[in-house]
Amino acid sequence: MIYYKTNANWFGDLGHLAKSWTMVRIWRSVVAIGVYTTAICFAVWGFNLEEYISMNTSIFSLLGVILSIFLVFRTNSAYDRWWEGRKQWGALVNHTRNMAIYVNTMFPKDDQTVRRYFAKHISNFCLALVEHLRDGTKLEQLIYLTDEDKEEYGEKGHVPNHISMQIFDRMAEGHRNGELNEGDYINIKAQHQALLDILGACERIKKTPIPFSYAVYLKIFITAYGLMLPFALITTFSFGTIPLVMFIFFALLGVELLGEEIEDPFGLDCNDLPTGDIANTIKTNVFEILEDRKGKAVKHELYEKFF
């Protein structure tokens, strides 16, 4: 995700255009339509074909309005998915902090092992979820895994779900052993349930994109509009048709591709959510709560003795 300060540097913000793969795709398409329009202009004026081209530009105005309505719906739908994903990850931050505080408060004060267990598994749940929403969990990105953990997780098709089960197993064990009373168990179980709700909501966003027929229809509409537009403008604007068509195509195609980019908010595009950063923030917060550390760095040597 591109981080920037609102209204801080107008031209500096414009410089981010060169860093976005989506903008590169847009510029390539705009250049292509410019070459196409240039060829049309030379063909028409070179062979005196202007008298055979008579198109009413008001039709293209009407088509532009219709296309704009479709693009507004497309962009709003994509942004709703992006914002819903951000809200779910914001809720994940809150619930994992609450769970860490509950564990730290409810379990026996002298039991450091249980605190390390929950710190490790809550952090790994979030770290596993990051890649689960992309191409699948990468075990090397999880922390403090033993050889048994790696073998066990490697056999699972849904690692975040398995880690959540391990978290709940330890909660239930604490309830059976008398470490948690009935009221504490009910409260902390609600926090665990919230993790699964967030997991399911993110999977829903990931696995339910904009209907394919709608996306293809928009691409066909924009392409056809761009290909026909030079014939409507050339008799009025002559060679000025070239930059005009390029600009109009830039506006229409840009809205479509930007919506396509944020449609899946959990990927690695420039404007996707920084889920990796959020997961690492959760890891830091959880270890600070459960280990009562004042510093920011995780002391790896300490935890390697236990894991």
C-alpha positions in Angstrom: 0.0 0.0 0.0 1.2 3.5 -0.8 1.4 5.7 2.3 1.1 9.4 1.8 0.1 12.5 3.8 -3.1 14.1 2.5 -2.6 17.5 0.9 1.1 17.5 1.8 2.7 17.5 -1.7 0.5 17.8 -4.8 3.3 17.0 -7.3 4.9 14.5 -5.0 1.7 12.5 -4.9 1.5 12.6 -8.7 5.0 11.0 -8.7 3.4 7.8 -7.3 1.8 7.2 -10.7 5.0 5.8 -12.0 5.2 3.3 -9.2 1.9 1.7 -9.8 1.6 -1.3 -12.1 -2.0 -0.4 -12.7 -0.9 3.0 -14.0 1.7 1.3 -16.2 -1.1 -0.8 -17.7 -3.3 2.3 -18.2 -0.5 4.2 -20.0 0.3 1.3 -22.3 -3.4 1.1 -23.3 -3.5 4.9 -23.8 -0.4 4.9 -26.0 -2.0 2.0 -28.0 -5.2 3.9 -28.5 -3.1 7.0 -29.5 -1.3 5.0 -32.2 -4.6 3.7 -33.4 -6.1 7.2 -33.5 -3.1 8.6 -35.3 -3.4 5.9 -38.0 -7.1 6.7 -38.4 -6.3 10.4 -38.8 -3.6 9.9 -41.4 -5.8 7.4 -43.3 -8.8 9.8 -43.3 -6.9 12.9 -44.3 -4.4 11.1 -46.6 -7.1 9.5 -48.7 -9.7 12.3 -48.4 -12.2 10.0 -46.6 -13.7 12.7 -44.4 -16.7 13.1 -46.6 -17.6 9.4 -46.0 -17.5 9.8 -42.2 -20.6 11.3 -40.8 -21.3 10.4 -37.2 -23.4 12.3 -34.7 -21.3 13.1 -31.6 -24.4 13.4 -29.5 -24.7 9.6 -29.6 -21.3 9.3 -28.0 -22.3 11.7 -25.3 -25.3 9.5 -24.5 -23.1 6.4 -24.6 -20.6 8.2 -22.3 -23.3 8.9 -19.7 -24.4 5.2 -19.8 -20.8 4.1 -19.5 -20.2 6.5 -16.6 -23.1 5.0 -14.7 -21.7 1.5 -15.1 -18.2 2.7 -14.0 -19.6 4.4 -10.9 -21.3 1.2 -9.8 -18.1 -0.7 -10.6 -15.9 1.6 -8.6 -18.3 1.8 -5.6 -18.6 -2.0 -5.5 -14.8 -2.4 -5.5 -14.2 0.3 -2.9 -16.9 -1.3 -0.6 -14.9 -4.6 -0.8 -11.7 -2.7 0.0 -13.2 -0.8 3.0 -14.9 -4.0 4.3 -11.6 -5.7 4.2 -10.0 -2.8 6.2 -12.8 -2.9 8.8 -12.3 -6.7 9.2 -8.6 -6.3 9.8 -9.2 -3.4 12.2 -11.6 -5.7 14.1 -8.9 -8.3 14.1 -6.5 -5.9 15.8 -9.1 -5.1 18.5 -10.1 -8.7 19.2 -6.5 -10.1 19.4 -5.6 -7.3 21.8 -8.7 -8.1 23.9 -7.8 -11.8 23.9 -4.3 -11.1 25.0 -5.5 -9.0 27.8 -8.0 -11.6 28.9 -5.3 -14.3 28.9 -2.9 -12.1 30.8 -5.6 -11.3 33.4 -7.5 -14.6 33.7 -4.8 -17.2 33.8 -2.6 -17.7 36.8 -0.1 -14.9 37.2 2.9 -17.1 37.6 2.2 -19.2 34.5 4.5 -17.8 31.8 4.2 -20.9 29.6 0.5 -20.3 28.9 1.3 -16.7 28.0 4.0 -17.6 25.6 1.7 -20.3 24.1 -1.1 -17.7 23.4 1.3 -15.0 22.2 2.8 -17.4 19.7 -0.5 -18.8 18.4 -2.4 -15.5 18.2 0.5 -14.0 16.3 0.7 -17.0 14.0 -3.0 -17.0 13.3 -2.7 -13.4 11.9 0.5 -14.1 10.0 -1.0 -17.2 8.5 -4.1 -15.3 7.5 -2.1 -12.8 5.5 -0.9 -15.4 3.0 -4.0 -17.6 3.3 -5.9 -14.7 1.6 -3.3 -14.7 -1.2 -1.8 -17.9 -2.5 -1.7 -20.0 0.6 0.0 -19.9 4.0 3.8 -19.8 3.9 5.2 -21.7 7.0 8.5 -19.8 6.9 6.7 -16.6 7.8 5.3 -18.0 11.0 7.2 -17.7 14.2 8.8 -20.1 16.7 7.6 -23.3 14.9 9.0 -26.6 16.1 9.7 -29.4 13.7 6.5 -31.0 14.9 4.6 -27.8 14.2 6.0 -27.6 10.7 5.1 -31.2 9.9 1.6 -30.7 11.4 0.9 -27.4 9.6 2.3 -28.7 6.4 -0.5 -31.4 6.3 -3.3 -28.9 6.7 -5.1 -27.2 3.9 -6.4 -24.4 6.1 -3.6 -23.3 8.5 -5.4 -20.3 10.2 -8.4 -22.5 11.0 -6.1 -25.2 12.6 -4.3 -22.5 14.6 -7.6 -21.2 15.9 -8.5 -24.7 17.0 -5.3 -25.0 18.9 -6.1 -21.7 20.6 -9.5 -22.9 21.6 -8.2 -26.3 22.8 -5.9 -24.5 25.3 -8.8 -22.3 26.5 -11.0 -25.4 27.0 -8.2 -27.1 28.8 -7.8 -24.2 31.1 -11.6 -24.3 31.8 -11.4 -28.0 32.6 -8.4 -27.6 34.8 -10.0 -24.8 36.8 -7.6 -22.1 35.5 -10.7 -20.3 34.1 -14.0 -20.0 35.8 -17.3 -20.2 33.9 -17.7 -16.5 33.4 -14.1 -15.9 32.3 -14.4 -18.9 29.9 -17.6 -17.4 28.3 -15.9 -14.0 27.9 -12.7 -15.2 26.3 -14.6 -17.7 24.1 -16.4 -14.8 22.5 -13.1 -13.2 21.5 -12.1 -16.5 19.9 -15.4 -16.7 18.0 -14.7 -13.2 16.6 -11.4 -14.4 15.1 -13.3 -17.1 13.1 -16.0 -14.5 12.1 -13.3 -12.2 10.7 -11.6 -15.2 8.9 -14.9 -16.1 7.2 -15.7 -12.5 6.2 -12.2 -12.1 4.6 -12.7 -15.4 2.7 -16.0 -14.2 1.5 -14.5 -11.0 0.1 -11.6 -13.0 -1.4 -13.7 -15.7 -3.1 -16.6 -13.6 -4.3 -15.3 -11.1 -6.9 -17.4 -8.9 -9.1 -19.4 -11.2 -11.5 -17.3 -12.2 -14.5 -20.0 -11.3 -17.0 -20.3 -7.8 -15.6 -16.5 -7.2 -15.7 -16.2 -8.5 -19.3 -19.2 -6.4 -20.4 -17.5 -3.3 -19.1 -14.2 -4.1 -20.9 -16.0 -4.7 -24.2 -18.0 -1.5 -23.8 -14.9 0.7 -23.0 -12.9 -0.9 -25.9 -15.7 -0.5 -28.4 -16.3 3.1 -27.3 -12.6 3.9 -27.6 -12.3 2.3 -31.0 -15.3 4.2 -32.5 -14.6 7.6 -30.8 -12.0 8.8 -33.4 -14.5 8.5 -36.2 -16.9 10.8 -34.3 -14.4 13.5 -33.5 -12.1 13.6 -36.5 -14.2 15.8 -38.7 -14.5 18.4 -35.9 -11.1 18.3 -34.3 -8.8 17.1 -37.1 -5.5 16.0 -35.6 -6.6 17.3 -32.2 -8.6 14.1 -32.1 -5.5 12.2 -31.1 -4.8 13.8 -27.6 -8.6 14.1 -27.0 -9.3 10.4 -27.6 -6.2 9.5 -25.5 -7.4 11.6 -22.6 -11.0 10.3 -22.7 -9.7 6.7 -22.9 -7.4 7.4 -20.0 -10.3 8.6 -17.9 -12.6 5.6 -18.7 -10.0 2.9 -18.6 -8.4 4.3 -15.5 -11.6 4.1 -13.5 -12.1 0.5 -14.6 -8.6 -0.7 -13.8 -8.3 1.1 -10.5 -11.6 -0.6 -9.5 -10.1 -3.9 -10.6 -7.0 -3.3 -8.5 -8.8 -2.7 -5.2 -11.4 -5.4 -5.9 -9.1 -7.9 -4.1 -7.8 -5.9 -1.1 -5.6 -8.6 0.3 -3.1 -8.9 -2.6 0.2 -7.1 -3.2 -0.9 -4.3 -5.5 0.2 -0.8 -4.6 -3.3 0.1 -3.2 -4.1 -3.1 -1.5 -4.3 -3.3 2.3 -1.1 -3.6 4.2 -2.2 -6.8 5.9 1.4 -7.9 6.5 2.2 -4.8 8.4 -1.1 -5.1 10.4 -0.3 -8.7 11.3 3.2 -7.7 12.5 1.7 -4.9 14.5 -0.6 -7.4 16.2 2.3 -9.7 16.9 4.2 -6.9 18.6 1.1 -5.8 20.6 0.3 -9.3 21.8 3.9 -10.1 22.9 4.0 -6.7 24.7 0.8 -7.5 26.6 1.6 -11.1 27.5 5.3 -10.6 28.3 4.9 -7.1 29.9 7.8 -5.8 27.9 8.7 -2.2 27.8 10.9 -2.4 24.6 9.7 -2.9 21.0 12.0 -5.7 20.0 11.0 -9.4 20.5 13.7 -11.3 22.3 14.1 -14.3 20.0 16.7 -16.0 22.1 14.2 -16.2 25.1 11.4 -17.8 23.1 13.7 -20.2 21.3 14.3 -21.9 24.6 10.6 -22.7 25.0 9.7 -23.4 21.3 
